[in-house]
């Protein structure tokens, strides 16, 4: 039986409310309060006999995160009684392993590395930005697509030769972001390609292996080059650090943190470092998230405007 009486009370109240469909001992379904879908595609992880928090995910609009009293009221519950604090032991949870993964890769990056000229162009651009020359395995870790023409052909995307003016990075949801190689050009620095198969939130990750059984630090930053710069920094200064590097792509940190929670990447062994741009040092996210992680700390770079720079131009300063 859950140790927290209010959590158990809320779960019983949900079962008796008549607002939820397909009730079993693992999950419930209802209309989505975000996108308004009325076909019960809004899923809530629901375990009666442990202290697992109530986590939600909509399969239509891809919203996901931690259920709150405010959200339950939006769904239609009267006076929900979720506790203001959560005492949760992730290791005892029966449902975390079933949470949706952030995204599944359904293609082989290695298929796009046969063009030696494009490989060299992409590697030289990374060096120009952060003074680090990645080899092919590292470029694959960075989710770089060198042969953009082949990629467009494979995924039925309209290709034009101007795409070769950019280095292309693949997001977790399949969207591509292309960074202009010539920093002096008057063209837009970034270009986005959004194929028809893209779904879910847009975020970028460095595919560095990490161990979920050990203490994990998740570095959240704004853009692709921030994550690559931070990876390079810690690869040089603390190569054994168990870390995950994620960029929110200018869409705010809150959706990314919700995605981490839905995927099961939270608990007292997980710390979050939000690496703020110099002009955005007060990011918005739900205060309740602090209860689900070891800590959430904010940092900035007091030498440059962000973290997409060589190691010598990065000095991390804690904000709070």
VOGU-3710 file (C-alpha; in Angstrom, 3 decimals, decimal comma):
1> xxxxxxxxxx> 0,000/0,000/0,000  1,432/3,451/-0,757  2,976/5,189/2,233  1,422/8,487/1,193  -2,258/8,472/2,162  -3,172/11,446/-0,043  -1,705/9,731/-3,094  -3,742/6,586/-2,414  -6,858/8,697/-1,738  -6,447/10,438/-5,112
11> xxxxxxxxxx> -6,017/7,132/-6,943  -9,197/5,764/-5,361  -10,993/9,023/-6,186  -9,899/8,666/-9,823  -11,241/5,116/-10,016  -14,614/6,193/-8,658  -14,955/9,429/-10,636  -16,248/7,913/-13,889  -13,916/10,206/-15,870  -11,463/7,500/-16,877
21> xxxxxxxxxx> -11,746/4,565/-19,270  -9,957/1,223/-19,578  -9,104/1,155/-15,893  -6,716/-1,574/-14,744  -3,995/-1,758/-12,118  -1,389/-0,163/-14,400  -2,981/2,748/-16,255  -6,101/4,744/-17,035  -7,221/6,649/-20,132  -9,296/9,797/-20,624
31> xxxxxxxxxx> -9,775/12,838/-22,872  -6,725/15,057/-23,255  -6,975/18,435/-21,438  -4,281/19,874/-23,742  -5,350/19,042/-27,297  -9,015/18,267/-26,571  -8,913/14,767/-28,092  -12,047/12,914/-26,966  -10,979/9,380/-27,912  -9,244/8,539/-24,633
41> xxxxxxxxxx> -5,690/8,788/-25,974  -4,517/10,533/-22,787  -2,727/7,874/-20,710  -1,967/8,029/-16,982  0,355/5,492/-15,345  -1,658/4,206/-12,433  -0,320/1,780/-9,803  -2,370/1,285/-6,648  0,135/-0,618/-4,518  3,316/1,465/-4,716
51> xxxxxxxxxx> 4,299/5,131/-4,412  4,762/5,747/-8,134  3,708/9,347/-8,954  0,946/9,775/-11,511  2,604/10,337/-14,894  0,754/11,212/-18,097  1,305/11,048/-21,845  -1,021/11,974/-24,722  -0,508/9,863/-27,831  -2,017/12,591/-30,017
61> xxxxxxxxxx> -0,290/15,831/-29,009  2,680/14,169/-27,208  2,243/16,180/-24,014  3,639/14,319/-21,020  4,815/14,797/-17,455  3,734/14,746/-13,818  0,042/14,832/-12,911  -0,865/17,739/-10,610  -4,044/18,751/-8,790  -4,502/21,573/-11,321
71> xxxxxxxxxx> -4,390/19,098/-14,212  -6,856/16,729/-12,525  -9,253/19,661/-12,113  -8,920/20,403/-15,831  -9,888/16,791/-16,548  -12,974/17,267/-14,379  -12,171/15,957/-10,892  -13,569/17,794/-7,888  -11,108/18,661/-5,106  -8,262/16,238/-5,951
81> xxxxxxxxxx> -5,953/15,658/-3,006  -2,509/14,922/-4,428  0,241/15,543/-1,843  2,379/18,665/-2,104  5,533/16,534/-1,670  6,322/13,092/-3,023  8,390/10,440/-1,276  9,172/8,070/-4,126  11,667/5,201/-4,413  12,192/4,666/-8,137
91> xxxxxxxxxx> 13,865/1,277/-7,562  10,591/-0,135/-6,138  8,369/1,108/-8,921  6,546/-1,543/-10,949  5,697/0,713/-13,871  8,692/2,942/-14,631  10,183/0,318/-16,929  7,053/0,543/-19,078  7,245/4,307/-19,653  7,542/5,471/-23,227
101> xxxxxxxxxx> 11,123/6,006/-24,369  12,071/9,506/-25,510  12,314/8,267/-29,086  13,358/5,196/-31,063  15,921/5,416/-33,845  14,552/3,630/-36,910  17,425/4,197/-39,345  21,188/3,651/-39,534  23,341/6,768/-39,335  26,224/4,833/-40,873
111> xxxxxxxxxx> 24,302/4,738/-44,192  25,091/8,440/-44,694  28,886/8,392/-44,260  30,043/7,075/-47,647  30,649/10,570/-49,024  34,199/11,360/-47,860  34,063/14,991/-48,968  30,896/15,669/-46,967  32,361/13,851/-43,960  35,391/16,131/-44,072
121> xxxxxxxxxx> 33,283/19,278/-44,493  31,181/18,409/-41,421  34,207/17,551/-39,283  35,956/20,812/-40,241  32,872/22,825/-39,292  32,768/21,292/-35,815  36,459/22,122/-35,430  35,827/25,708/-36,532  33,189/26,114/-33,837  34,644/24,259/-30,845
131> xxxxxxxxxx> 38,260/23,417/-31,854  37,619/19,700/-31,773  37,916/17,444/-34,846  35,436/14,568/-34,491  36,110/11,271/-36,211  33,267/9,418/-37,924  32,082/7,512/-34,784  31,957/10,816/-32,871  30,076/12,566/-35,690  27,568/9,716/-35,524
141> xxxxxxxxxx> 27,354/10,309/-31,768  26,543/13,929/-32,664  23,732/12,708/-34,987  25,263/14,459/-37,993  23,892/13,543/-41,445  26,777/14,323/-43,853  25,188/12,965/-47,052  22,025/15,044/-46,964  21,210/14,239/-50,612  21,029/10,502/-49,919
151> xxxxxxxxxx> 19,009/11,142/-46,770  16,481/13,223/-48,701  16,210/10,539/-51,364  15,709/7,783/-48,782  13,010/9,677/-46,894  11,313/11,342/-49,880  12,282/14,882/-48,928  12,648/17,533/-51,623  16,384/18,058/-52,091  18,237/21,022/-53,561
161> xxxxxxxxxx> 21,957/21,674/-53,872  21,823/24,554/-51,372  21,347/22,023/-48,593  25,053/21,184/-48,967  25,843/24,655/-47,596  24,861/23,357/-44,175  25,796/20,725/-41,596  22,685/18,703/-40,791  21,817/17,364/-37,335  19,015/14,884/-36,680
171> xxxxxxxxxx> 16,683/15,498/-33,738  15,211/12,716/-31,587  11,836/12,991/-33,338  13,328/12,785/-36,836  13,354/16,486/-37,692  16,576/17,836/-39,193  18,286/21,138/-38,365  20,887/22,486/-40,791  23,539/24,975/-39,634  24,966/27,262/-42,299
181> xxxxxxxxxx> 28,699/26,589/-42,690  29,559/30,144/-43,777  29,061/32,306/-40,685  29,448/35,463/-42,809  26,559/34,670/-45,119  23,412/36,808/-45,002  21,232/33,674/-45,100  19,390/32,351/-42,061  21,913/30,499/-39,842  19,550/27,571/-39,227
191> xxxxxxxxxx> 17,184/25,755/-41,562  14,719/23,057/-40,500  13,431/20,045/-42,399  10,342/18,388/-40,982  9,504/15,158/-42,821  5,996/13,751/-42,585  6,991/11,009/-40,144  8,083/13,496/-37,432  6,111/13,285/-34,181  6,646/14,316/-30,584
201> xxxxxxxxxx> 8,677/17,187/-29,164  11,795/18,433/-30,933  15,003/18,011/-28,973  18,599/17,142/-29,768  20,815/14,690/-27,904  24,435/13,656/-28,060  24,252/9,867/-28,244  26,882/9,309/-25,560  26,290/6,011/-23,721  25,218/6,420/-20,095
211> xxxxxxxxxx> 24,466/4,050/-17,221  20,965/4,328/-15,708  22,057/2,270/-12,666  24,554/4,968/-11,591  24,229/8,624/-10,623  23,377/10,516/-13,809  23,792/14,192/-14,660  21,607/15,577/-17,455  22,830/18,781/-19,086  19,987/20,736/-20,706
221> xxxxxxxxxx> 20,934/23,550/-23,071  19,358/25,675/-25,811  20,930/24,552/-29,074  22,824/21,767/-30,855  26,239/23,406/-30,580  25,729/23,975/-26,843  25,391/20,229/-26,286  28,406/19,490/-28,483  30,480/22,139/-26,704  29,503/20,735/-23,305
231> xxxxxxxxxx> 30,256/17,182/-24,439  33,714/18,320/-25,575  34,282/20,175/-22,303  33,498/17,179/-20,109  35,172/14,715/-22,460  38,378/16,661/-21,845  37,957/17,473/-18,145  35,871/14,587/-16,763  35,661/11,842/-19,382  34,274/9,283/-16,905
241> xxxxxxxxxx> 31,295/11,457/-15,995  27,972/9,611/-16,424  26,125/12,290/-18,365  23,434/12,951/-20,949  23,507/16,068/-23,166  20,168/17,401/-24,452  19,175/20,610/-26,278  15,626/21,968/-26,183  16,049/23,752/-29,556  14,631/27,020/-28,263
251> xxxxxxxxxx> 11,319/25,467/-27,189  11,863/25,789/-23,446  13,120/23,323/-20,868  9,742/22,310/-19,439  8,732/19,957/-22,312  12,118/18,233/-22,194  11,910/17,669/-18,440  8,389/16,270/-18,883  9,746/13,921/-21,550  12,490/12,738/-19,188
261> xxxxxxxxxx> 9,895/11,996/-16,505  7,653/10,095/-18,914  10,652/8,065/-20,100  11,572/7,124/-16,519  14,747/9,232/-16,308  14,152/10,739/-12,875  14,739/9,923/-9,219  17,252/10,701/-6,500  20,107/9,392/-8,659  19,376/11,914/-11,446
271> xxxxxxxxxx> 20,545/15,549/-11,389  19,661/18,214/-13,937  21,940/21,102/-14,904  20,175/23,756/-16,995  22,899/25,503/-18,996  21,421/28,947/-19,651  22,241/31,343/-22,445  23,461/34,711/-21,174  20,213/36,386/-22,234  17,925/33,771/-20,656
281> xxxxxxxxxx> 18,986/33,055/-17,088  15,565/32,491/-15,544  14,062/29,515/-17,419  10,500/28,421/-16,639  9,621/24,915/-15,502  7,151/23,352/-13,070  8,344/23,738/-9,468  7,011/20,228/-8,725  9,771/18,760/-10,895  12,266/19,537/-8,124
291> xxxxxxxxxx> 10,666/16,750/-6,089  11,438/14,120/-8,716  15,174/14,760/-9,142  18,186/14,890/-6,857  18,496/18,562/-7,761  17,921/21,031/-10,595  20,701/23,617/-10,889  21,191/26,563/-13,252  24,519/27,555/-14,825  25,725/30,112/-17,339
301> xxxxxxxxxx> 28,964/30,730/-19,242  30,519/33,985/-18,054  32,966/34,163/-20,990  30,618/33,758/-23,978  26,880/34,012/-24,591  26,323/30,222/-24,524  28,262/26,918/-24,462  28,838/26,296/-28,175  32,511/27,272/-27,959  35,997/25,798/-27,422
311> xxxxxxxxxx> 36,951/24,652/-23,928  39,048/27,798/-23,370  35,900/29,911/-23,838  33,768/28,051/-21,311  33,627/28,959/-17,631  30,537/27,540/-15,913  29,084/29,755/-13,177  26,276/28,505/-10,947  23,225/30,759/-10,840  21,147/28,844/-8,288
//
